[in-house]
Amino acid sequence: MNIEQFIKDTLATDFAPSFMEVLNESHQHSVPKNSETHFKIVLVSDTFEGKSKVARHQLLYKNLDAALKGGVHALAMHLYTPEEWKLANAQSPDSPQCMGGSKKEPLAAKRASV
């Protein structure tokens, strides 16, 4: 099973979301083709009711521990209760553009381009 499918299956089982979107954004970063290293997760669940953003993130990290140990480098997490999702007009923020440059580019050049 690939990492993206593992994430989807885990979130669907553990959070019973009313809305879920898992996007592999690895292609926007300087990683090999077909990588599964960078993901954006939008999850709407009653599980988040009464929990702070930090507690929500900690919960996801705990549930996705195997994926994180399996090579996931970055997660953009947008975690909502159903009411928060409604107030957000069912829209999550876009992910920022990668500013990492190429792995072959010297560190000084990366800093100069920022």
PyMOL commands that set and color helices and strands:
alter all, ss='L'
color gray80, all
select helices_A, chain A and resi 3-15+26-28+46-48+53-63+65-69+82-87+107-112
alter helices_A, ss='H'
color red, helices_A
select strands_A, chain A and resi 19-24+38-44+74-80
alter strands_A, ss='S'
color yellow, strands_A
deselect
rebuild
show_as cartoon
